[in-house]
């Protein structure tokens, strides 16, 4: 039995980790974790160079929206896994 709250927290902290926990879309989870690392490196480099603050802010807000969406999706996926058993 999967814990929906754990899948949600994992996806909130690391893109895709909740999918790996759920065991349904493992390769998607791995790809998202790699993408998350690369996005964070790019985000930090933009922020540290003071390249363009407002563009960094748009990127940051987009990442937060994506994280929250993935959190809800992993939660719902874990509930669906539990309901199918």
C-alpha positions in Angstrom: 0.0 0.0 0.0 1.4 3.4 -1.1 1.3 6.4 1.2 0.0 9.3 -1.0 1.5 11.9 1.4 4.9 10.4 1.1 4.7 10.4 -2.7 3.6 14.0 -2.6 6.5 15.1 -0.3 9.0 13.2 -2.4 7.8 14.9 -5.6 7.8 18.3 -3.8 11.4 17.9 -2.7 12.8 16.2 -5.9 11.0 16.2 -9.3 10.1 12.6 -10.0 11.0 11.0 -6.7 7.4 10.4 -5.9 7.0 8.5 -9.3 9.9 6.3 -8.4 8.3 5.6 -5.0 5.0 4.8 -6.7 6.8 2.4 -9.1 4.6 3.2 -12.1 6.6 5.8 -14.1 10.1 5.1 -12.8 12.0 6.2 -16.0 9.9 9.4 -16.0 11.0 9.9 -12.3 14.7 9.4 -13.1 14.5 11.7 -16.1 12.8 14.4 -14.0 15.4 14.2 -11.3 18.2 14.7 -13.8 16.3 17.6 -15.4 15.7 19.1 -11.9 19.4 19.0 -11.2 20.3 20.7 -14.5 17.5 23.3 -14.1 18.7 24.2 -10.6 22.3 24.6 -11.8 21.1 26.9 -14.5 18.9 28.8 -12.1 21.7 29.3 -9.6 24.1 30.4 -12.3 21.6 33.0 -13.6 21.0 34.3 -10.1 24.7 34.5 -9.1 25.7 36.4 -12.3 22.9 39.0 -11.8 22.2 38.3 -15.5 18.6 39.5 -15.5 16.8 39.4 -12.2 13.2 39.5 -13.6 14.0 36.5 -15.9 15.4 34.6 -13.0 12.2 35.3 -11.1 10.0 34.0 -13.9 12.1 30.8 -14.0 11.8 30.4 -10.3 8.1 30.9 -10.2 7.7 28.4 -13.1 9.7 25.8 -11.2 7.5 26.3 -8.1 4.3 25.9 -10.1 5.8 22.7 -11.7 6.8 21.3 -8.3 3.3 21.9 -6.9 1.7 20.2 -9.9 4.0 17.2 -9.6 3.2 17.0 -5.9 -0.6 16.8 -6.6 -0.1 14.3 -9.4 2.1 11.9 -7.4 -0.5 12.1 -4.5 -3.3 11.3 -6.9 -1.3 8.5 -8.5 -0.6 6.8 -5.2 -4.3 7.0 -4.3 -5.2 5.4 -7.6 -2.7 2.6 -7.0 -4.2 2.0 -3.6 -7.8 2.0 -5.0 -6.9 -0.5 -7.7 -5.7 -3.1 -5.2 
